[in-house]
Amino acid sequence: MPKYRKKPVEIEAIQFVDTSERITEISDFCGEDIGVDYSVSPPVLRIYTLEGTMTASVGDYIIKGVKGEFYPCKPDIFAETYEEVD
């Protein structure tokens, strides 16, 4: 079976923290109004992706993909996949 490696690509991301300041930053980052669903506990952020609506939990990262799309990523997967660049 052939093996593949991810190409090194720099991405932009922001972590979902349930504060008004961070929610404003996420909205600015995504370029659209976003909403936090407080009808569930803990609250979730609804993200409209190429695959449909996904939810991000507090602590998840919101990643801007290579084509400008947005999607959530769990913090442990994010830490294993990405490292901060200068």
C-alpha positions in Angstrom: 0.0 0.0 0.0 1.5 3.4 -0.9 2.1 5.9 1.8 1.6 9.7 1.6 2.8 12.7 3.6 1.0 16.0 4.1 2.6 18.8 2.2 3.9 21.5 4.4 1.3 24.2 4.3 0.9 27.2 6.6 -2.6 27.8 7.9 -4.3 30.3 10.0 -6.2 29.2 13.1 -7.9 30.5 16.2 -8.9 28.6 19.4 -12.6 28.8 20.5 -12.8 30.3 23.9 -16.2 31.3 25.2 -15.6 35.0 25.8 -17.2 37.9 24.0 -13.8 39.1 22.9 -12.8 35.8 21.4 -16.1 35.3 19.7 -15.7 38.7 18.1 -12.2 37.7 17.0 -13.5 34.4 15.5 -16.3 36.3 13.6 -13.7 38.7 12.2 -11.4 35.8 11.3 -14.2 33.9 9.5 -15.4 37.1 7.8 -19.0 36.5 8.8 -21.3 36.6 11.7 -21.1 33.5 13.8 -23.2 32.2 16.6 -22.6 30.3 19.7 -25.3 27.8 20.6 -26.0 28.1 24.3 -29.0 25.7 24.2 -26.5 22.8 24.8 -24.0 22.5 27.6 -21.2 23.1 27.1 -21.9 25.7 24.3 -20.8 25.0 20.7 -19.9 27.2 17.8 -21.7 26.4 14.5 -19.4 26.5 11.5 -20.6 26.3 7.9 -18.0 24.1 6.0 -17.7 22.7 2.5 -19.1 19.4 3.9 -22.0 21.1 5.7 -22.6 22.5 9.2 -20.1 21.4 11.8 -19.8 22.2 15.5 -16.7 23.3 17.5 -16.6 22.8 21.2 -14.8 25.1 23.6 -11.1 24.5 23.2 -11.3 23.4 19.5 -9.4 25.3 16.9 -11.1 27.0 13.9 -8.8 26.5 10.9 -8.8 28.5 7.7 -8.0 26.0 4.9 -6.0 26.4 1.8 -9.0 27.5 -0.3 -10.4 29.9 2.4 -12.8 27.4 3.9 -13.2 27.0 7.7 -13.5 23.9 9.8 -13.0 22.8 13.4 -10.2 20.7 14.7 -9.8 19.1 18.2 -6.9 20.4 20.2 -5.0 17.1 20.4 -5.2 16.6 16.6 -4.2 20.2 16.1 -1.1 19.8 18.4 -0.1 16.6 16.5 -0.6 18.1 13.1 0.5 21.8 13.4 3.3 23.8 14.9 3.4 27.6 15.3 5.6 29.5 12.8 7.2 32.9 13.1 
